[in-house]
């Protein structure tokens, strides 16, 4: 007796996340796990201050960091339900001496999204990837005047990404592009 596997079971979906309190990038990469080829790549940016998820629940809500995190995690929960990823990969927080307070905020965002992911489905792995590792895997290097432009150009050189890209790379901002790089690096870092 032969086991029939439904077509949609052949896809491994990774949700990439570039954390941020002002802008957060999200990507969805589908891979055919039998051929290990990318099937689809899309990305977009969430702007927590513009998400009015809680506007009806708490009229006159302020734009404080904690409320941005609430709005971001509510939107992320919706995305988890809509895309149902196999894995979520997030860029880890990094310490920058010129912006020391940003590290704590990034950790808060990452932990809130991680908790939301596990609240949705505890079996979904939530993988943290160091920013340098992301850039290395996509071939962006770590030196250069405009590091964000280096990531965009590295993604542009990846034919396997560009051939299945669902949106125009030129229309994406740095957060969405970084989210693509994060998901891609999670998939191909061990190869």
C-alpha positions in Angstrom: 0.0 0.0 0.0 1.4 3.4 -1.0 1.0 6.4 1.2 -0.4 9.4 -0.6 1.1 12.7 0.7 -1.1 15.8 -0.1 0.7 18.3 -2.3 0.7 21.0 0.4 2.6 18.7 2.8 5.7 19.0 0.6 6.2 22.7 1.6 8.4 23.8 4.5 7.5 27.4 5.4 9.8 29.7 7.3 8.6 33.0 8.7 11.6 35.4 9.0 11.5 38.3 11.4 13.6 41.5 11.6 12.7 42.9 15.0 12.0 46.5 15.7 9.7 48.7 17.7 9.3 51.3 15.0 9.5 49.0 12.0 9.5 45.2 11.9 10.2 43.1 8.8 8.4 39.9 8.1 9.2 37.4 5.3 7.6 34.1 4.2 9.8 31.6 2.4 8.3 28.4 1.1 10.7 25.5 0.3 9.9 22.2 -1.4 11.5 19.9 1.1 11.8 17.1 -1.5 13.9 19.1 -3.9 15.2 21.7 -1.3 14.3 24.5 -3.8 12.7 27.8 -2.9 9.1 27.9 -4.1 8.0 31.3 -3.0 9.4 34.4 -1.3 7.5 37.4 0.0 8.1 40.1 2.5 6.6 43.2 4.1 7.1 45.6 7.0 4.9 46.1 10.0 4.8 49.6 11.5 3.5 49.1 15.1 2.5 52.7 15.6 0.2 52.4 12.6 -1.4 49.1 13.7 -4.7 49.9 15.3 -5.3 46.4 16.5 -6.2 47.6 20.0 -7.8 50.8 19.1 -11.3 49.4 19.6 -10.4 47.7 22.8 -8.6 50.6 24.4 -9.9 53.9 22.9 -7.4 56.7 22.8 -4.4 54.3 23.2 -1.1 56.0 23.5 2.0 55.3 21.4 4.2 54.0 24.3 6.7 51.2 23.7 4.6 48.7 25.5 1.5 49.5 23.5 3.5 49.2 20.3 4.7 45.7 21.4 1.0 44.8 22.1 0.0 45.9 18.6 3.0 44.1 17.0 2.3 40.8 18.8 -1.4 40.9 17.9 -0.5 41.5 14.2 2.2 38.7 14.5 -0.4 36.3 15.9 -2.7 37.1 12.9 0.3 36.3 10.6 1.0 33.1 12.4 -2.6 32.0 11.9 -2.7 33.1 8.3 0.7 31.6 7.2 1.0 28.7 9.7 4.9 28.5 9.4 6.9 25.4 10.3 9.6 27.6 11.9 10.0 31.2 12.9 13.5 32.7 12.5 14.4 36.0 14.1 17.5 38.2 13.9 18.9 38.4 17.4 19.3 41.6 19.2 22.7 43.3 19.0 24.4 45.9 21.1 25.5 49.1 19.4 27.5 51.5 21.5 25.9 54.5 19.8 22.4 53.3 20.7 22.8 51.3 24.0 19.0 51.5 24.9 18.0 49.8 21.6 19.4 46.5 22.8 16.8 46.2 25.6 13.9 47.2 23.4 14.9 44.7 20.7 15.1 41.9 23.4 11.6 42.9 24.6 10.2 42.8 21.0 11.9 39.4 20.3 10.7 37.9 23.6 7.1 39.1 23.0 7.0 37.7 19.5 8.6 34.4 20.7 6.0 34.1 23.4 3.2 34.8 20.9 4.6 32.2 18.6 4.7 29.6 21.4 1.2 30.7 22.5 0.0 30.0 19.0 1.8 26.6 18.7 4.4 25.5 21.2 5.8 23.1 18.7 6.9 25.8 16.2 10.7 26.4 16.7 11.7 30.0 17.3 15.3 30.4 16.1 17.5 33.3 16.9 20.3 34.1 14.4 23.1 36.5 15.0 23.1 39.5 12.6 26.7 38.7 11.4 25.7 35.2 10.6 22.7 36.4 8.5 25.0 38.7 6.5 27.6 36.0 6.0 25.1 33.4 4.7 23.5 35.7 2.2 27.0 36.9 1.1 26.6 40.6 2.2 29.8 40.7 4.2 30.1 42.9 7.2 32.1 45.8 5.9 30.9 48.8 4.0 29.4 52.2 4.3 25.8 51.2 3.7 25.4 47.7 5.3 21.6 47.7 4.5 22.4 48.2 0.8 24.9 45.4 0.9 22.1 43.0 2.1 19.8 44.2 -0.7 22.4 43.6 -3.3 23.3 40.2 -1.9 19.7 39.2 -2.1 19.5 40.5 -5.6 22.4 38.2 -6.6 20.6 35.1 -5.2 19.0 33.8 -8.4 17.1 31.2 -6.3 15.4 34.0 -4.4 14.8 36.4 -7.2 13.2 33.7 -9.5 10.4 33.1 -7.0 10.1 36.5 -5.5 6.4 37.6 -5.2 7.1 41.3 -4.7 9.5 43.7 -6.4 12.7 43.9 -4.3 13.0 47.6 -5.2 9.7 48.3 -3.4 10.8 46.7 -0.1 12.5 48.6 2.7 15.5 47.5 4.7 13.4 45.7 7.3 11.5 43.5 4.8 14.8 42.7 3.0 16.5 41.8 6.3 13.6 39.5 7.1 14.2 37.7 3.8 17.9 37.4 4.7 17.1 36.0 8.2 14.7 33.3 6.9 17.1 32.4 4.1 20.1 32.1 6.5 18.0 29.8 8.8 17.4 27.5 5.8 20.8 27.4 4.4 23.3 28.2 7.2 24.2 24.5 7.8 24.9 23.8 4.1 
